[in-house]
Amino acid sequence: MIPHPIQTIVSLPPAAATVFHELVPGRMHNIFVGSDPQEKQLGSAGGTVNLLHRVWLADQPAESDFAAWLARSVKLIIHGSGESRRLPAYAATGKPLVPLPPLWGVRGQYPNQVLLDLQIGTYERLFRCAPACYRVMVACGDVLLRHAHWLPAYPEADVLIFGITASVEEAAQHGVLICPVHEPQQLEFFLQKPPPEELKAIGLNRIFYLDTGIWLLSSRAVAALMRKCGWDEKNQSFVSETPHTWDLYSSVGPALGARPVAPDPEFSSLRCAVLPLPDGRFYHFGTNRSLLASVAQLQLPAEEQRSFGHSSLESRPPPWLSLRVCSASSLLPTAVSG
């Protein structure tokens, strides 16, 4: 179990980051909000490193050594500073601030709730059940994972990835975790958006899970990310003005596992594991159509389905969606100045 308080860190587009507490008044007072440098996008790995570095600087002079600072704290990072080209209505605010209507059977909701409200509550619960070896949880800002039952035991590793069962077609649009069928918590290798034919050919002795985008990292894994993004441990600074651009899911993922498809000496030596959530539900909010489909399924869950919002797979949103779920007032973006 995680013994320390969890500090939540959120990345948003620069305009939204400056007025965050005006967009969600009355709550989330202790959240650190940042964004990528305006001159470039850092990717999910570079963005993680950048946020950790900024929080560490804000904490000085309490701790002058980054590794020592990380060892005495735990961080939940939710990334939402992307360009939102496939969901342009929320490009200014960021996908974590997408408004959501009230949901049946969910406690502690707000009348003006946003996706981030549900994400923080869910991910903090998942993090608190983790062993103390994990220091950072990284999550995508355009997804939501819900799990209503008892969680399985967490394996101890340097990188632990939450996975759910999905069809070949659904998994092909995300990262995919390939595991031995008799050891489903052992990551053999990671594929990023593989063709369905490739997944169908993995063999009877393997099983695959959809990568939910939620990763737990040990201090050793964070140190590897820092070095890859240009961190000089001796000088406690980056070799350039900002961290190098690097992506967690398309670059680091394929370097992980017992048989990585793209070995990297910085990451391939890390111990990696998978936490399959047999009753988990995965909702994607990355496009206009996936937003509507995920909100509809949050309102009326389909018992036989485990992942939602795959825009190329979803049928047309139900005709009652605009009346019952997505009223104009519940999904209009909030104006952001600047």
C-alpha positions in Angstrom: 0.0 0.0 0.0 1.2 3.5 -0.8 1.9 5.2 2.6 2.3 8.8 1.5 -0.2 11.4 0.3 -0.6 11.4 -3.5 0.2 14.6 -5.2 -1.8 15.1 -8.4 -0.1 16.8 -11.4 -2.1 17.7 -14.5 -0.8 18.9 -17.9 -3.2 21.1 -19.9 -2.8 23.5 -22.9 -1.1 26.7 -21.8 -4.2 28.9 -21.9 -6.2 26.5 -19.7 -3.3 25.9 -17.3 -3.2 29.6 -16.4 -6.9 29.7 -15.5 -7.4 26.2 -14.3 -9.0 27.1 -10.9 -11.5 29.4 -12.6 -12.6 26.5 -14.9 -13.2 24.1 -11.9 -14.1 26.5 -9.1 -14.4 25.2 -5.5 -12.2 22.1 -5.8 -8.9 20.7 -6.9 -7.0 23.3 -4.9 -3.9 21.2 -4.3 -3.3 20.1 -7.9 -0.2 21.2 -9.7 -1.1 22.3 -13.2 1.5 22.7 -16.0 2.0 22.3 -19.7 4.6 21.5 -22.3 6.8 24.5 -23.5 4.9 26.6 -26.0 7.6 26.1 -28.6 7.3 22.3 -28.7 5.3 19.2 -27.7 7.4 16.9 -25.5 5.5 13.6 -25.9 4.1 11.6 -22.9 7.6 10.6 -21.6 9.2 14.1 -22.1 6.0 15.6 -20.7 6.2 13.4 -17.6 9.8 14.3 -17.0 9.1 18.0 -17.5 6.2 18.0 -15.0 8.2 16.2 -12.4 11.1 18.6 -12.9 8.8 21.6 -12.5 7.2 20.3 -9.3 10.7 19.5 -7.9 11.8 23.0 -8.6 8.7 24.4 -6.9 9.5 22.3 -3.8 13.1 23.6 -3.4 14.9 24.3 -1.2 13.1 21.5 0.7 15.1 18.9 -1.3 18.0 19.8 -3.6 18.5 16.3 -5.0 15.8 15.1 -7.5 16.2 11.4 -6.7 15.9 11.9 -2.9 12.9 14.1 -3.5 11.1 11.5 -5.6 11.9 8.7 -3.0 9.9 10.5 -0.3 6.8 11.3 -2.5 4.3 9.7 -4.8 2.9 11.5 -7.9 -0.2 11.0 -10.1 0.3 12.5 -13.5 -2.6 13.0 -15.9 -1.5 14.2 -19.4 -3.9 16.5 -21.3 -1.8 19.1 -23.1 -2.0 17.6 -26.5 -3.3 19.5 -29.6 -6.7 17.7 -29.6 -6.8 17.8 -33.4 -9.5 15.0 -33.4 -11.5 16.7 -30.7 -11.2 20.4 -31.7 -14.0 21.7 -29.5 -11.8 21.0 -26.5 -8.4 22.0 -27.9 -8.3 25.1 -25.7 -9.3 23.5 -22.4 -7.7 20.1 -22.9 -9.5 16.7 -22.8 -9.4 16.3 -19.0 -11.8 19.3 -18.8 -14.4 17.8 -21.0 -17.8 18.3 -19.2 -19.7 15.2 -18.3 -23.4 14.8 -17.4 -24.4 13.1 -14.1 -23.8 9.4 -14.1 -26.0 6.7 -12.5 -24.5 4.9 -9.5 -21.4 7.1 -9.1 -20.9 8.8 -5.7 -19.4 12.2 -5.1 -20.3 13.8 -8.3 -20.4 17.6 -9.0 -23.2 19.3 -11.0 -20.4 20.9 -13.2 -18.2 17.9 -13.2 -15.5 17.2 -15.9 -13.7 14.1 -16.9 -10.8 15.0 -14.6 -13.1 14.7 -11.6 -13.7 11.0 -12.4 -10.1 10.3 -13.4 -8.6 11.6 -10.2 -11.0 9.6 -8.0 -10.4 6.4 -10.0 -6.7 6.6 -10.3 -6.0 7.6 -6.7 -7.9 4.4 -5.6 -5.8 2.3 -8.0 -2.6 4.0 -6.8 -3.3 3.5 -3.1 -3.6 -0.3 -3.6 -0.1 -0.5 -5.2 3.1 -1.6 -3.4 5.3 1.1 -2.0 7.9 0.4 -4.7 5.9 2.6 -7.2 6.5 6.3 -7.1 4.7 7.7 -10.1 1.5 6.8 -11.9 1.1 8.2 -15.5 -2.3 8.3 -17.2 -3.7 9.6 -20.5 -6.0 12.5 -20.1 -8.5 11.3 -22.8 -9.3 7.9 -21.2 -11.2 6.7 -18.2 -10.8 3.3 -16.5 -13.5 2.1 -14.2 -13.3 -1.0 -12.0 -16.0 -1.8 -9.5 -14.8 -5.1 -8.0 -11.9 -6.3 -5.9 -8.5 -5.6 -7.5 -6.0 -8.4 -8.0 -2.7 -8.4 -6.2 -0.2 -6.0 -7.7 3.1 -7.5 -8.8 6.2 -5.6 -7.9 8.2 -4.3 -10.9 9.8 -1.2 -12.3 7.0 -0.7 -14.8 3.4 -2.0 -14.2 0.8 -1.5 -16.9 -2.9 -1.9 -16.3 -4.6 -3.9 -19.1 -8.1 -5.1 -20.0 -9.4 -7.7 -22.3 -10.6 -6.5 -25.7 -11.4 -7.7 -29.1 -8.6 -7.8 -31.8 -10.2 -4.8 -33.6 -10.4 -2.7 -30.4 -6.9 -3.5 -29.3 -5.4 -2.7 -32.7 -6.2 1.0 -32.1 -4.1 1.2 -28.9 -1.0 -0.3 -27.3 -1.2 -4.0 -26.8 0.4 -6.1 -24.0 1.4 -9.6 -25.1 1.7 -12.1 -22.2 2.2 -15.8 -21.8 -1.2 -17.4 -21.4 -0.1 -19.2 -18.2 1.6 -16.1 -16.7 -0.8 -13.2 -17.6 1.1 -10.8 -15.3 4.4 -11.2 -17.2 4.9 -8.9 -20.1 6.6 -10.7 -23.0 6.5 -7.7 -25.4 4.5 -4.6 -26.3 3.0 -3.7 -29.6 1.8 -0.2 -30.6 -1.4 -0.3 -32.7 -0.6 -3.6 -34.4 -2.7 -4.7 -37.4 -5.5 -7.2 -36.4 -3.8 -9.9 -38.4 -0.7 -9.6 -36.3 -2.7 -10.1 -33.1 -4.5 -13.1 -34.5 -1.2 -14.7 -35.2 0.4 -14.5 -31.7 -0.4 -18.2 -31.1 -2.4 -20.2 -28.6 0.3 -19.9 -25.9 0.0 -16.1 -25.6 -2.8 -13.8 -24.5 -3.1 -10.0 -25.2 -4.5 -7.1 -23.3 -5.3 -3.6 -24.3 -3.0 -1.0 -22.8 -5.2 1.4 -20.8 -2.5 4.1 -20.8 -2.1 3.8 -17.0 1.4 3.0 -16.0 3.0 2.7 -12.5 6.8 3.5 -12.4 9.4 2.8 -9.8 12.2 5.2 -8.9 14.5 3.2 -11.2 12.1 3.6 -14.2 11.7 7.3 -13.6 15.5 7.6 -13.5 15.7 5.9 -16.9 13.1 8.3 -18.3 15.0 11.2 -16.9 18.3 10.1 -18.5 16.6 9.4 -21.9 15.2 12.9 -21.9 18.6 14.5 -21.2 18.8 14.7 -17.4 22.3 15.1 -16.0 22.2 13.6 -12.6 25.5 15.1 -11.5 24.5 18.7 -12.3 20.8 18.1 -11.5 19.8 19.7 -14.7 19.0 18.9 -18.4 21.7 19.1 -21.0 19.5 21.4 -23.0 17.0 24.0 -21.9 14.0 21.6 -22.0 13.7 17.8 -21.8 14.1 15.9 -25.1 10.9 14.9 -26.8 10.1 11.2 -26.2 6.9 9.2 -26.1 6.0 6.7 -23.4 3.6 4.5 -25.5 5.2 4.4 -29.0 8.9 4.6 -28.0 9.3 3.2 -24.4 6.5 0.5 -24.6 8.1 -1.4 -27.5 11.4 -1.5 -25.5 9.8 -3.3 -22.6 9.2 -6.9 -21.7 11.1 -10.2 -21.7 11.4 -10.1 -25.5 11.1 -6.5 -26.5 10.4 -5.7 -30.2 12.6 -2.6 -30.1 15.3 -3.1 -27.5 16.7 -0.1 -25.8 19.5 -0.5 -23.2 17.9 2.3 -21.0 14.5 0.5 -20.7 14.9 -3.2 -21.7 16.6 -4.0 -18.4 13.6 -2.8 -16.4 11.4 -5.3 -14.7 8.0 -5.1 -16.3 4.6 -6.6 -15.4 0.9 -6.4 -16.4 -2.1 -6.0 -14.1 -5.1 -7.5 -16.0 -8.4 -6.1 -14.8 -11.0 -8.7 -15.8 -13.9 -6.5 -14.8 -12.4 -3.2 -15.9 -14.1 -0.9 -18.3 -12.1 1.4 -20.6 -13.6 4.6 -22.1 -11.9 6.7 -24.8 -12.6 10.4 -25.3 -10.1 11.2 -28.1 -12.5 12.1 -30.9 -15.9 13.6 -31.4 -17.5 10.2 -32.1 -15.7 8.4 -29.3 -16.7 11.1 -26.8 -20.4 10.6 -27.7 -20.1 6.8 -27.6 -18.2 6.8 -24.2 -20.7 9.1 -22.6 -23.6 7.0 -23.8 -22.0 3.8 -22.4 -21.2 5.5 -19.1 -25.0 6.3 -18.8 -26.2 2.8 -19.9 -23.3 0.3 -19.7 -23.3 -2.7 -22.0 -22.6 -5.7 -19.8 -20.8 -7.7 -22.5 -18.5 -5.0 -23.6 -15.3 -3.8 -21.8 -13.9 -1.0 -23.9 -15.7 1.9 -25.5 -15.0 5.0 -27.7 -13.1 3.3 -30.5 -14.3 5.8 -33.2 -13.9 3.5 -36.2 -15.7 0.7 -34.5 -18.6 2.4 -32.8 -22.0 2.4 -34.6 -23.8 5.7 -34.9 -24.6 7.1 -31.4 -28.1 6.3 -30.3 -30.8 8.8 -31.4 -31.7 9.6 -27.8 -28.1 10.7 -27.0 -28.7 14.4 -27.6 -31.8 14.4 -25.4 -30.8 12.2 -22.5 -27.1 12.3 -22.3 -25.4 15.1 -24.3 -27.6 18.1 -23.8 -26.2 21.2 -25.3 -25.4 22.6 -21.9 -23.6 19.5 -20.7 -21.1 19.3 -23.5 -20.4 22.9 -24.5 -16.8 23.8 -24.1 -15.9 26.5 -21.5 -14.4 29.6 -23.0 -10.7 30.1 -22.2 -9.0 33.5 -22.5 -5.6 33.9 -23.9 
